[in-house]
Amino acid sequence: MAAVPGRQCQTNRNRCRVWLGVAGVGLLVASAQAQATKDWPRITFLPHWIPQAQFAGPFVAADKGIYREHGLDEVVLEGGPRRPVGKWLQSGEAVMASHFLSSALKLREEGLPLVNLAQITQRSALLLVARKARGIRTVPDLDGKKVSVWTDFTAQPQALFRKYELNVRTIPQGPTINVFMRDGVDAVSAMWYNEYHLFLNSGLNEDELTVFFYDQHGLNFPEDGLYCLEATWRRYPEVCRQFVAATFEAWRYVFEHPTEALDIVLRRTDAARTGTNRSHQRWMLQRMRDLIQPDAARPMGELTREAYAQVVRALEESGELKAAPAFEAFCVGAHP
C-alpha cells in the first residue's frame, strides 16, 4: 500500500517533536549536572604524611585523570609535619584529607567537626619490634623493659600493656629508628610498611627480631581513612561520594599496575626530596595492599561498627578521649 503524503509528513513531524522533547529533557539534565558541578569546590586533598606509596591511590587518581573523570577538579597536596591535617582543614586550605582513625577522633573531641567518608586500611600496620638477643620472644617478656612509643599513637601500646598486666617504661619516640639501632631501648614502635623494612635494610635479619602485631593480640585499629569537615559533607555529599569512588578506583588501578604506580609515586617523592628508593616504596606498596584489603571478600572502604567501638574504647581507657560521637554521626558512609 502506498504511503499517503500528508500522513507521512504528520508522522515525521510527530517523530521530530518526540525527538526534540527527549533531547530537551537530556539538555535540561545535562544543564543541571553542569550547574551542580560548577558549584562544587576545587578539591584539595592533603595526605597526612610525606609523599610515599602509602598514598599511591590519590597520586594515581590525580596523575591518571581519574578524579577528573569523576567530575572533580582535584589537587593532591604534599603532606607532612609542616601541614597538619587539623589546621589545614580548619583553614580551608585543604577540603579533604587522610588521617588515622584514632587521630581524627581526638581532633573531633578538640572541636574540629570531622567525619569519616571511608576507611582506607582495614588492618593495623602498627607494631612493636624487639631483639631476641634481649630475651624478648613473647609479650610478657616486655615486662620491666624500655619501650619507645610515638606520642601520637599511645592507645594501642597502653592497651597491650594493660591486657598482659605489664610494667613497662615507655620512652617518647622520635622520627627515626636510631634509638633502637643504638640499643637505647628494648623495643621500638614501627609501621609494617615503613620502619620495619628500614630495620631489614639496615642489616638486621628477620630471625634476629621479635615482632608484635597489635591486630594479632585483639587490638586491630583501622588506621588511614578519608575525612572532611561535617559542613563539607552536608553541603556537597555527591562530591564526597565521587571523591571516595575515584580514590578507590585508583587504588584498584594501583594494585593492577604496580610498576606504573611506583613510577608515579617516585615522581612525587623525588619532587619532595624525601630520600627514599624504589625498593622501599615497592615494599610499602605491597604492604598497603595487605592492609587495604586483607579479606578479598570484604569491600574496600568499609569501617565497621565493631572496629570503631574498639578504637573508641581503647582511647577512652587510655584517657585520650572523653566522649566519642555516635557511629552514625562520625562515619557518614560515603563508601565506594
Order of alpha helices (4+ residues) and beta strands (2+ residues): alpha-beta-alpha-alpha-beta-alpha-beta-alpha-beta-beta-beta-alpha-beta-alpha-beta-alpha-beta-beta-alpha-alpha-alpha-alpha-alpha-alpha
